[in-house]
């Protein structure tokens, strides 16, 4: 049994109970077991032709195609990807504008499903665009690395299930029905991220935590530990901890993720305008405002292309699109021009080889890095992604660097190591959904194998994070040295695998704090932080505190929770010396703190 499966089993009772206890009166549970397609659903032959521009792992559908052939194509990919957690397959399925009747889009690992319209309603699918956990006995805590964006769904039976955990973003979707976020009565889940979307009703069920940003909800039902809503029309009332709903009325500053679309008959990438103090979607009152970039302005990299060709294009000032595949790079990708867009499709994966860093973004305005998985190589990188220059004083408040759906992985698919996954020097950077993960299961994992000190280190001032998922690093998970930082949702699991307390010490202090705001800073704001401990080698391995800040009035933390999963592992305090403990026989393994 994998460690995350162990986690699910240990946490089953508390998760299931919490999910049920916070559901409103009259709430209907998600249907149990796999849904069945209507008997009238057509069958056909898989489509073998792929897009000549976007490469062999991208399939573009048109409403004029036989729906049975589209379904057969999707089914063939899902059969390959349903259980391929650490496989090499990468797929993007793109839908041209129009209506698609009776389609079941079941999304497996490393699969990206997207519409090619300017707005989500330009692509309408009657059927399902769904994620299930049937392959893992209803446990969705392994449903990672997939994405859905820029389309609308009218579900067959009124339900469109999306049972996911980390690194499975939903962006720019319109669900005309109910979206359960877990597999039903018997399942657990550990997500998740929803942005720029409209959903009639969400039932979170056993989802342990979730961030919804800049969306419109008809209704939200349920909570477990940490549900956060930022700039959401129709969000439930703020109430913490029972139910654990944290509501921030407006989003201070964000630019939505760039997306591929059809401008007439030609591919283009749309870059949405930034918004300040915003609520709701970008497309509620018409097409999203922003700028269109023709695909001719991009270097389109395919699997097998080398880093030198990508760097040559970037040096010329071209944008970069990285198509689905596993891309091994022997040079750091150097992004030096202001306004450069680097957009991955189909969970495009970069593996740095020979100890190089994967990506370096210069200290310039307006770069956008989106839709990428960086998988540490065996050579041992200093850092996987570095943003800005150490010691820079340049401000970017009018046009910040953005990272959208950028994921780092160390171990799991193969042995790998990196000291730091994401290092941010540039002031004003916006981090819009990341999962930084030192692997706890798979290949090449172990305390002395996939070594990694820190997940996120922020040196820049005025940096904002929406949806920071950081797990299992061997030192501090997050170190925030910059001033005036802001975090809206943080989820962290401490490492499962310290062999004993001696291996989990920060000098004389027990354990490494999960979220550290450095001494010398004067202000920091954070909403919705959950830190969990599951010490598999010794249930009494202790972490002194989950969060640490300097003393002073400028540090405002709202809605915090510590959890000892299965009551394996002890966390003594929530923040500084406040709150706690949680552990074996201590507060039933969970402690909430409304504020510091």
C-alpha positions as a printed NumPy array, in Angstrom:
array([[  0.   ,   0.   ,   0.   ],
       [  1.38 ,   3.416,  -0.896],
       [  1.891,   5.985,   1.802],
       [ -0.862,   8.229,   0.51 ],
       [ -3.188,   5.267,   0.499],
       [ -2.162,   4.681,   4.104],
       [ -2.978,   8.291,   4.853],
       [ -6.424,   7.884,   3.358],
       [ -7.125,   4.787,   5.38 ],
       [ -5.971,   6.363,   8.627],
       [ -7.944,   9.531,   7.999],
       [-11.05 ,   7.836,   6.623],
       [-13.208,   8.096,   9.697],
       [-12.496,  11.731,  10.453],
       [-12.809,  12.759,   6.805],
       [-16.06 ,  10.931,   6.199],
       [-17.555,  12.218,   9.426],
       [-16.447,  15.772,   8.791],
       [-17.784,  15.738,   5.253],
       [-21.171,  14.531,   6.415],
       [-21.464,  16.759,   9.455],
       [-20.96 ,  19.951,   7.488],
       [-23.379,  19.165,   4.65 ],
       [-26.52 ,  21.326,   4.767],
       [-29.886,  19.847,   5.534],
       [-31.36 ,  18.206,   2.478],
       [-28.035,  17.881,   0.673],
       [-27.931,  14.977,  -1.773],
       [-24.76 ,  12.853,  -1.627],
       [-22.85 ,  12.281,  -4.825],
       [-23.973,   9.162,  -6.685],
       [-22.036,   6.146,  -5.435],
       [-19.889,   4.156,  -7.83 ],
       [-19.054,   4.852, -11.451],
       [-21.806,   6.582, -13.432],
       [-23.161,   4.751, -16.448],
       [-23.388,   6.23 , -19.901],
       [-26.816,   6.342, -21.505],
       [-27.588,   3.291, -23.613],
       [-27.846,   5.601, -26.624],
       [-24.206,   6.725, -26.371],
       [-22.643,   6.009, -29.791],
       [-19.538,   3.944, -30.493],
       [-16.93 ,   4.494, -33.166],
       [-13.302,   4.284, -34.233],
       [-10.474,   6.264, -32.581],
       [ -9.246,   9.28 , -34.515],
       [ -5.59 ,   8.72 , -35.382],
       [ -4.715,  12.03 , -37.019],
       [ -3.124,  14.604, -34.744],
       [ -2.538,  18.299, -35.181],
       [  0.387,  19.075, -37.535],
       [  1.254,  22.304, -35.699],
       [  0.766,  21.216, -32.097],
       [  2.318,  17.799, -32.508],
       [  1.572,  14.108, -32.108],
       [  0.16 ,  14.253, -28.58 ],
       [ -2.522,  16.879, -29.316],
       [ -5.886,  15.922, -30.819],
       [ -8.281,  18.628, -31.994],
       [-11.978,  17.779, -32.196],
       [-14.569,  19.459, -34.388],
       [-18.372,  19.276, -33.863],
       [-18.706,  17.84 , -37.381],
       [-16.745,  14.702, -36.432],
       [-18.763,  11.558, -35.625],
       [-19.35 ,  11.628, -31.894],
       [-18.614,   7.904, -31.686],
       [-15.139,   8.47 , -33.113],
       [-14.468,  11.275, -30.631],
       [-15.637,   9.01 , -27.795],
       [-13.461,   6.132, -28.953],
       [-10.428,   8.442, -29.041],
       [-11.07 ,   9.669, -25.515],
       [-11.691,   6.139, -24.231],
       [ -8.441,   4.839, -25.704],
       [ -6.435,   7.566, -23.991],
       [ -8.233,   7.064, -20.689],
       [ -7.581,   3.321, -20.785],
       [ -3.873,   4.125, -21.055],
       [ -3.814,   6.955, -18.519],
       [ -6.313,   5.975, -15.816],
       [ -3.673,   4.345, -13.6  ],
       [ -0.481,   5.735, -15.191],
       [  0.48 ,   7.827, -12.182],
       [  4.154,   7.95 , -13.106],
       [  3.879,   7.059, -16.774],
       [  5.331,   8.937, -19.746],
       [  2.117,   9.481, -21.718],
       [  0.991,  13.096, -22.187],
       [ -2.222,  14.157, -23.95 ],
       [ -4.111,  17.323, -24.845],
       [ -7.646,  17.096, -26.234],
       [ -8.855,  20.388, -27.672],
       [-12.439,  21.107, -28.721],
       [-13.237,  23.612, -31.448],
       [-16.228,  25.886, -30.721],
       [-19.647,  24.303, -31.06 ],
       [-21.946,  21.781, -29.411],
       [-20.912,  18.203, -28.659],
       [-23.795,  15.865, -27.857],
       [-23.456,  12.779, -25.655],
       [-19.743,  12.77 , -24.811],
       [-18.133,  11.165, -21.777],
       [-14.76 ,  12.843, -21.224],
       [-13.114,  10.807, -18.463],
       [ -9.793,  12.456, -17.6  ],
       [ -6.792,  10.359, -16.638],
       [ -3.26 ,  11.25 , -15.614],
       [ -1.363,  13.871, -17.627],
       [ -4.436,  14.699, -19.68 ],
       [ -5.434,  18.269, -20.526],
       [ -8.962,  18.897, -21.813],
       [ -9.72 ,  22.392, -23.125],
       [-12.065,  24.331, -25.354],
       [-10.736,  26.528, -28.15 ],
       [-13.313,  29.304, -27.844],
       [-12.798,  32.83 , -26.589],
       [-15.265,  32.102, -23.788],
       [-16.197,  28.887, -21.976],
       [-19.728,  28.782, -23.397],
       [-18.321,  28.687, -26.948],
       [-17.727,  24.956, -26.385],
       [-20.736,  23.122, -24.949],
       [-20.547,  19.432, -24.077],
       [-23.668,  17.498, -23.144],
       [-22.456,  14.546, -21.115],
       [-19.595,  14.518, -18.629],
       [-16.145,  16.032, -18.273],
       [-15.177,  14.143, -15.172],
       [-12.552,  12.609, -12.9  ],
       [-13.301,   9.397, -11.02 ],
       [-11.386,   7.335,  -8.476],
       [-12.787,   3.901,  -9.294],
       [ -9.299,   2.612, -10.111],
       [ -8.287,   3.186,  -6.469],
       [-11.398,   1.927,  -4.669],
       [-12.971,   5.374,  -4.541],
       [ -9.915,   7.004,  -3.   ],
       [ -9.156,  10.193,  -4.965],
       [ -6.072,  11.143,  -2.959],
       [ -3.873,  10.005,  -5.869],
       [ -5.742,  11.869,  -8.612],
       [ -3.013,  14.368,  -9.561],
       [ -1.593,  16.01 , -12.726],
       [ -4.514,  16.723, -15.058],
       [ -6.397,  19.85 , -16.111],
       [ -9.7  ,  21.108, -17.511],
       [-10.318,  24.585, -18.897],
       [-12.37 ,  26.859, -21.126],
       [-15.517,  24.855, -21.809],
       [-19.058,  24.299, -20.558],
       [-20.773,  21.083, -19.514],
       [-24.446,  20.144, -19.313],
       [-24.282,  16.861, -17.362],
       [-26.395,  13.89 , -18.447],
       [-27.764,  13.177, -14.975],
       [-27.237,  16.597, -13.401],
       [-23.908,  15.557, -11.831],
       [-20.408,  16.186, -13.174],
       [-18.009,  14.567, -10.722],
       [-14.481,  15.946, -10.339],
       [-12.82 ,  13.816,  -7.66 ],
       [ -9.276,  15.162,  -7.582],
       [ -6.406,  16.03 ,  -5.312],
       [ -3.405,  18.298,  -5.938],
       [ -2.237,  19.578,  -9.353],
       [ -5.619,  19.096, -11.037],
       [ -6.829,  22.644, -11.77 ],
       [-10.234,  23.582, -13.126],
       [-10.226,  26.951, -14.921],
       [-12.761,  28.828, -17.036],
       [-15.485,  26.191, -16.899],
       [-19.263,  26.495, -16.76 ],
       [-20.977,  23.52 , -15.119],
       [-24.762,  23.585, -15.611],
       [-25.431,  21.214, -12.755],
       [-23.831,  19.858,  -9.615],
       [-20.111,  19.169,  -9.299],
       [-19.222,  16.693,  -6.521],
       [-15.55 ,  16.909,  -5.583],
       [-15.192,  13.352,  -4.299],
       [-16.107,   9.859,  -5.425],
       [-19.19 ,   9.41 ,  -3.3  ],
       [-19.92 ,   7.807,   0.032],
       [-16.773,   5.687,   0.207],
       [-14.13 ,   8.033,  -1.174],
       [-11.667,  10.633,   0.093],
       [ -9.964,  13.468,  -1.739],
       [ -7.217,  16.035,  -1.114],
       [ -7.608,  18.899,  -3.595],
       [ -7.952,  21.332,  -5.083],
       [ -8.216,  24.514,  -7.205],
       [-11.074,  26.194,  -9.117],
       [-10.775,  29.613, -10.786],
       [-12.603,  31.881, -13.248],
       [-15.53 ,  29.442, -13.353],
       [-19.296,  29.284, -12.934],
       [-20.861,  26.243, -11.268],
       [-24.515,  25.785, -10.342],
       [-23.705,  23.778,  -7.22 ],
       [-20.574,  22.323,  -5.644],
       [-20.683,  19.525,  -3.068],
       [-17.256,  19.149,  -1.516],
       [-17.971,  15.964,   0.443],
       [-14.758,  14.479,   1.799],
       [-12.446,  17.034,   0.182],
       [-10.005,  17.923,   2.932],
       [ -9.241,  21.387,   1.542],
       [ -9.994,  23.501,  -1.529],
       [ -9.373,  26.981,  -2.954],
       [-11.991,  28.666,  -5.124],
       [-10.89 ,  31.975,  -6.647],
       [-12.733,  34.516,  -8.799],
       [-15.711,  32.335,  -9.597],
       [-19.507,  32.346,  -9.425],
       [-21.29 ,  29.662,  -7.418],
       [-24.992,  28.947,  -7.222],
       [-24.356,  27.043,  -4.002],
       [-21.517,  25.426,  -2.064],
       [-22.269,  22.514,   0.282],
       [-19.761,  20.933,   2.648],
       [-16.396,  21.389,   4.311],
       [-13.742,  19.39 ,   6.092],
       [-10.629,  21.257,   7.245],
       [ -9.855,  24.259,   5.053],
       [-12.158,  25.646,   2.355],
       [-11.091,  29.092,   1.097],
       [-13.007,  31.444,  -1.21 ],
       [-11.339,  34.54 ,  -2.658],
       [-13.289,  36.968,  -4.855],
       [-16.161,  34.501,  -5.282],
       [-19.749,  35.485,  -6.087],
       [-22.091,  33.19 ,  -4.182],
       [-19.506,  31.996,  -1.669],
       [-20.902,  30.634,   1.591],
       [-20.7  ,  32.932,   4.627],
       [-17.352,  33.212,   6.362],
       [-17.403,  30.792,   9.28 ],
       [-14.486,  29.024,  10.902],
       [-13.996,  26.305,  11.984],
       [-17.397,  24.591,  11.822],
       [-17.888,  24.739,   8.893],
       [-14.354,  25.71 ,   7.919],
       [-15.213,  28.36 ,   5.319],
       [-12.774,  31.257,   4.96 ],
       [-14.082,  34.037,   2.731],
       [-12.09 ,  36.965,   1.327],
       [-14.461,  39.261,  -0.526],
       [-12.134,  40.49 ,  -3.284],
       [ -8.957,  39.319,  -4.973],
       [ -6.331,  42.051,  -4.588],
       [ -4.475,  41.487,  -7.873],
       [ -4.413,  38.668, -10.387],
       [ -4.124,  37.967, -14.086],
       [ -5.818,  34.778, -15.256],
       [ -3.819,  32.057, -16.984],
       [ -3.181,  32.478, -20.74 ],
       [ -5.02 ,  29.989, -22.929],
       [ -4.927,  28.64 , -26.463],
       [ -7.931,  29.442, -28.67 ],
       [ -9.014,  29.805, -32.296],
       [ -8.974,  33.317, -33.732],
       [-11.018,  32.58 , -36.824],
       [ -9.221,  29.6  , -38.342],
       [ -5.871,  30.36 , -36.732],
       [ -4.455,  29.34 , -33.374],
       [ -3.663,  32.146, -30.963],
       [ -2.914,  32.543, -27.273],
       [ -5.113,  34.884, -25.284],
       [ -3.532,  36.769, -22.391],
       [ -6.2  ,  38.118, -20.006],
       [ -5.804,  41.585, -18.538],
       [ -4.85 ,  41.878, -14.882],
       [ -7.63 ,  42.769, -12.446],
       [ -7.436,  44.584,  -9.13 ],
       [ -9.857,  44.111,  -6.215],
       [-11.95 ,  41.767,  -8.358],
       [-14.883,  39.381,  -7.846],
       [-16.397,  36.783, -10.105],
       [-15.292,  35.566, -13.512],
       [-13.581,  37.494, -16.293],
       [-16.27 ,  36.419, -18.789],
       [-19.533,  37.139, -16.928],
       [-20.291,  40.261, -18.982],
       [-18.782,  39.206, -22.297],
       [-15.474,  37.914, -23.611],
       [-12.52 ,  38.201, -21.269],
       [-10.627,  41.474, -21.817],
       [ -7.011,  41.075, -22.805],
       [ -4.532,  40.665, -25.635],
       [ -4.331,  38.051, -28.384],
       [ -0.948,  36.709, -29.47 ],
       [ -0.745,  34.845, -32.799],
       [  0.792,  31.413, -32.662],
       [  3.396,  32.662, -35.131],
       [  4.857,  34.666, -32.223],
       [  5.603,  31.387, -30.412],
       [  8.301,  28.803, -30.769],
       [  6.38 ,  25.52 , -30.535],
       [  8.546,  22.883, -28.856],
       [  7.807,  19.194, -29.373],
       [  9.003,  16.145, -27.474],
       [ 12.583,  15.495, -28.556],
       [ 13.464,  19.146, -29.2  ],
       [ 16.505,  20.257, -27.23 ],
       [ 16.894,  23.078, -24.735],
       [ 19.277,  24.915, -27.056],
       [ 16.525,  25.446, -29.635],
       [ 14.117,  26.698, -26.962],
       [ 16.731,  29.075, -25.567],
       [ 17.571,  30.396, -29.028],
       [ 13.912,  31.272, -29.589],
       [ 13.588,  32.875, -26.152],
       [ 16.733,  34.95 , -26.765],
       [ 15.143,  36.279, -29.966],
       [ 12.146,  37.49 , -27.967],
       [  9.726,  34.785, -29.054],
       [  7.157,  33.241, -26.734],
       [  7.392,  29.517, -26.017],
       [  4.711,  26.831, -26.215],
       [  5.764,  23.428, -24.883],
       [  3.565,  20.659, -26.248],
       [  2.662,  17.454, -24.396],
       [  5.594,  15.189, -23.717],
       [  8.532,  14.532, -21.435],
       [ 11.228,  17.046, -22.365],
       [ 14.752,  16.35 , -21.101],
       [ 16.825,  19.52 , -20.944],
       [ 20.569,  19.891, -20.47 ],
       [ 20.468,  23.696, -20.225],
       [ 18.498,  26.032, -17.997],
       [ 15.673,  27.673, -19.938],
       [ 16.496,  31.4  , -19.774],
       [ 13.485,  33.729, -20.007],
       [ 14.927,  37.22 , -20.375],
       [ 12.454,  39.352, -22.354],
       [  9.621,  41.293, -20.663],
       [  6.14 ,  39.958, -21.341],
       [  7.265,  36.501, -22.454],
       [  4.583,  33.806, -22.246],
       [  5.731,  30.225, -21.647],
       [  2.686,  27.974, -21.968],
       [  2.632,  24.22 , -21.516],
       [ -0.032,  21.919, -22.957],
       [ -0.929,  18.448, -21.739],
       [  1.103,  18.564, -18.52 ],
       [  4.283,  19.156, -20.518],
       [  7.109,  17.893, -18.319],
       [ 10.659,  19.218, -18.054],
       [ 13.429,  17.041, -16.6  ],
       [ 16.689,  18.94 , -15.971],
       [ 19.713,  16.706, -16.497],
       [ 23.296,  16.96 , -15.334],
       [ 22.444,  19.052, -12.277],
       [ 21.231,  22.132, -14.181],
       [ 18.362,  24.27 , -12.933],
       [ 15.244,  23.923, -15.075],
       [ 13.979,  27.507, -15.514],
       [ 15.315,  30.978, -14.777],
       [ 13.066,  34.003, -15.244],
       [ 14.972,  37.292, -15.407],
       [ 13.932,  40.249, -13.258],
       [ 11.68 ,  41.773, -15.943],
       [  8.027,  42.773, -16.186],
       [  5.113,  40.63 , -17.179],
       [  6.522,  37.148, -17.757],
       [  3.898,  34.397, -17.494],
       [  4.853,  30.809, -16.806],
       [  1.91 ,  28.401, -17.068],
       [  0.937,  24.76 , -17.298],
       [  4.226,  22.989, -16.58 ],
       [  5.474,  20.065, -14.514],
       [  9.166,  20.221, -13.576],
       [ 10.453,  16.798, -12.544],
       [ 13.827,  16.828, -10.765],
       [ 16.601,  14.827, -12.407],
       [ 19.153,  12.529, -10.843],
       [ 21.961,  15.072, -11.153],
       [ 20.713,  17.163,  -8.243],
       [ 19.627,  20.71 ,  -9.123],
       [ 20.293,  23.732,  -6.928],
       [ 16.809,  25.027,  -7.72 ],
       [ 14.153,  23.889, -10.17 ],
       [ 12.565,  27.286, -10.944],
       [ 14.17 ,  30.64 , -10.1  ],
       [ 12.272,  33.899, -10.607],
       [ 14.194,  37.18 , -10.653],
       [ 17.713,  38.065,  -9.568],
       [ 19.083,  37.858,  -6.053],
       [ 19.313,  41.301,  -4.468],
       [ 17.31 ,  43.089,  -7.175],
       [ 15.475,  46.253,  -6.119],
       [ 13.282,  46.549,  -9.245],
       [  9.519,  46.775,  -8.653],
       [  6.951,  45.191, -10.972],
       [  3.703,  46.318,  -9.368],
       [  2.182,  47.506, -12.669],
       [  2.98 ,  44.285, -14.541],
       [  4.036,  41.455, -12.212],
       [  5.493,  38.11 , -13.159],
       [  2.825,  35.381, -12.86 ],
       [  3.106,  31.623, -12.354],
       [ -0.055,  29.617, -13.121],
       [ -0.438,  25.867, -12.537],
       [  3.279,  25.234, -12.163],
       [  4.142,  21.964, -10.454],
       [  7.453,  20.584,  -9.168],
       [  8.127,  16.954,  -8.331],
       [ 11.128,  15.329,  -6.665],
       [ 11.018,  11.553,  -6.806],
       [  8.068,   9.338,  -7.654],
       [  8.622,   8.862, -11.37 ],
       [ 12.367,   8.294, -10.949],
       [ 15.137,   9.208,  -8.498],
       [ 15.789,  12.938,  -8.333],
       [ 16.875,  15.702,  -5.994],
       [ 16.895,  19.485,  -5.753],
       [ 17.707,  21.771,  -2.87 ],
       [ 14.833,  24.207,  -3.535],
       [ 11.871,  23.765,  -5.866],
       [ 10.735,  27.386,  -6.362],
       [ 12.905,  30.412,  -5.51 ],
       [ 11.334,  33.86 ,  -5.97 ],
       [ 13.488,  36.996,  -5.861],
       [ 11.365,  39.283,  -8.054],
       [  9.218,  41.766,  -6.181],
       [  5.429,  41.724,  -6.772],
       [  5.4  ,  38.206,  -8.244],
       [  1.999,  36.451,  -8.259],
       [  1.995,  32.689,  -7.673],
       [ -1.361,  31.396,  -8.917],
       [ -1.547,  27.727,  -7.939],
       [  1.497,  25.532,  -7.415],
       [  2.064,  22.048,  -6.051],
       [  5.627,  21.553,  -4.878],
       [  5.997,  17.897,  -3.945],
       [  8.793,  15.769,  -2.606],
       [  7.466,  12.332,  -3.478],
       [  6.205,  10.073,  -0.713],
       [  5.516,   7.076,  -2.975],
       [  6.564,   5.706,  -6.34 ],
       [ 10.107,   5.117,  -7.603],
       [ 13.2  ,   6.727,  -6.133],
       [ 11.759,   7.81 ,  -2.795],
       [ 13.311,   7.619,   0.657],
       [ 14.731,   9.885,   3.335],
       [ 18.232,   9.621,   1.865],
       [ 17.129,   9.212,  -1.762],
       [ 14.918,  12.052,  -3.069],
       [ 16.542,  14.737,  -0.965],
       [ 15.021,  18.22 ,  -1.015],
       [ 15.411,  20.938,   1.602],
       [ 12.725,  23.557,   0.849],
       [  9.683,  23.802,  -1.369],
       [  9.226,  27.577,  -1.706],
       [ 11.649,  30.357,  -0.762],
       [ 10.424,  33.934,  -1.286],
       [ 12.987,  36.73 ,  -1.124],
       [ 10.956,  39.346,  -3.009],
       [  8.706,  41.927,  -1.37 ],
       [  4.972,  42.234,  -2.102],
       [  4.738,  38.666,  -3.407],
       [  1.245,  37.115,  -3.456],
       [  0.323,  33.437,  -3.477],
       [ -3.065,  31.932,  -4.341],
       [ -3.158,  28.203,  -3.712],
       [  0.206,  27.115,  -2.325],
       [  0.4  ,  23.331,  -1.951],
       [  3.827,  22.372,  -0.532],
       [  4.56 ,  18.902,   0.823],
       [  7.12 ,  16.579,   2.386],
       [ 10.334,  18.629,   2.203],
       [ 13.098,  17.854,   4.674],
       [ 13.521,  21.367,   6.068],
       [ 11.135,  24.322,   6.205],
       [  8.457,  23.797,   3.574],
       [  8.12 ,  27.565,   2.962],
       [ 10.546,  30.351,   3.913],
       [  9.247,  33.881,   3.323],
       [ 12.099,  36.375,   3.608],
       [ 10.372,  39.136,   1.643],
       [  8.236,  41.807,   3.274],
       [  4.5  ,  42.443,   2.799],
       [  3.81 ,  38.929,   1.556],
       [  0.26 ,  37.626,   1.108],
       [ -0.989,  34.044,   0.973],
       [ -4.527,  32.963,   0.174],
       [ -4.684,  29.232,   0.967],
       [ -1.786,  27.05 ,   2.042],
       [ -1.81 ,  23.264,   2.343],
       [  1.123,  21.311,   3.682],
       [  1.932,  17.803,   4.736],
       [  5.148,  17.421,   6.658],
       [  7.361,  14.565,   5.45 ],
       [  6.128,  11.09 ,   6.303],
       [  9.537,   9.494,   6.429],
       [ 11.878,  10.954,   9.078],
       [ 13.35 ,   7.775,  10.556],
       [ 13.379,   9.21 ,  14.073],
       [ 13.249,  12.473,  16.032],
       [ 16.989,  13.006,  15.657],
       [ 16.548,  13.218,  11.887],
       [ 13.73 ,  15.749,  12.316],
       [ 15.47 ,  18.501,  14.286],
       [ 16.177,  22.145,  13.497],
       [ 19.138,  22.632,  15.795],
       [ 17.755,  22.271,  19.298],
       [ 14.13 ,  22.641,  18.162],
       [ 11.98 ,  19.636,  17.406],
       [ 11.02 ,  19.591,  13.746],
       [ 11.098,  22.144,  10.962],
       [  8.355,  24.761,  10.873],
       [  6.172,  24.417,   7.778],
       [  5.665,  28.14 ,   7.048],
       [  8.285,  30.614,   8.253],
       [  8.086,  34.389,   7.929],
       [ 11.596,  35.643,   8.515],
       [ 12.808,  37.912,  11.271],
       [ 13.302,  41.445,   9.993],
       [ 10.054,  41.543,   8.024],
       [  7.36 ,  43.966,   9.173],
       [  4.112,  42.666,   7.644],
       [  2.572,  39.47 ,   6.29 ],
       [ -1.037,  38.413,   5.667],
       [ -2.358,  34.879,   5.214],
       [ -5.775,  33.22 ,   5.02 ],
       [ -6.607,  29.534,   5.268],
       [ -3.534,  27.538,   6.289],
       [ -3.57 ,  23.807,   6.989],
       [ -0.52 ,  21.853,   8.163],
       [ -0.739,  18.087,   8.609],
       [  1.577,  15.55 ,  10.208],
       [  1.756,  11.835,   9.441],
       [  4.895,  10.319,  10.918],
       [  4.927,   6.726,   9.743],
       [  8.129,   5.64 ,  11.483],
       [  7.216,   6.902,  14.965],
       [  3.866,   8.393,  15.98 ],
       [  5.562,  10.601,  18.572],
       [  7.957,  12.441,  16.257],
       [  7.245,  16.07 ,  17.102],
       [  7.181,  19.389,  15.275],
       [  7.239,  22.354,  17.648],
       [  5.087,  24.688,  15.54 ],
       [  3.399,  24.764,  12.146],
       [  3.798,  28.505,  11.462],
       [  6.322,  31.054,  12.716],
       [  6.35 ,  34.854,  12.396],
       [  8.169,  37.707,  14.105],
       [  6.384,  39.494,  16.915],
       [  4.435,  42.609,  15.968],
       [  1.101,  43.962,  14.787],
       [  1.785,  43.625,  11.058],
       [  1.36 ,  39.844,  10.942],
       [ -2.261,  38.844,  10.335],
       [ -3.074,  35.148,   9.991],
       [ -6.697,  34.008,   9.682],
       [ -8.152,  30.465,   9.747],
       [ -5.447,  27.954,  10.637],
       [ -5.616,  24.239,  11.361],
       [ -3.139,  21.544,  12.374],
       [ -4.001,  17.871,  11.953],
       [ -2.265,  14.718,  13.121],
       [ -3.437,  12.293,  10.438],
       [ -4.395,   9.05 ,  12.09 ],
       [ -2.852,  10.591,  15.219],
       [  0.605,   9.775,  13.901],
       [  2.905,  12.674,  14.666],
       [  2.688,  15.625,  17.053],
       [  2.498,  19.354,  16.299],
       [  2.76 ,  21.336,  19.524],
       [  1.604,  24.766,  18.33 ],
       [ -0.281,  26.283,  15.412],
       [  1.53 ,  29.639,  15.125],
       [  4.434,  30.738,  17.287],
       [  3.348,  29.624,  20.77 ],
       [ -0.412,  29.83 ,  20.105],
       [ -2.795,  26.923,  19.618],
       [ -2.303,  23.2  ,  19.742],
       [ -1.276,  20.575,  20.35 ],
       [ -2.478,  17.943,  17.906],
       [ -1.252,  14.379,  18.108],
       [ -1.867,  10.965,  19.643],
       [ -4.409,  11.53 ,  22.407],
       [ -4.085,  15.318,  22.043],
       [ -7.274,  17.187,  21.069],
       [ -8.397,  14.226,  18.947],
       [ -5.52 ,  14.969,  16.595],
       [ -6.819,  18.326,  15.344],
       [ -6.66 ,  21.946,  16.488],
       [ -8.202,  25.01 ,  14.84 ],
       [ -7.139,  28.608,  15.467],
       [ -9.231,  31.465,  14.087],
       [ -6.471,  34.084,  14.152],
       [ -3.219,  35.073,  15.778]])
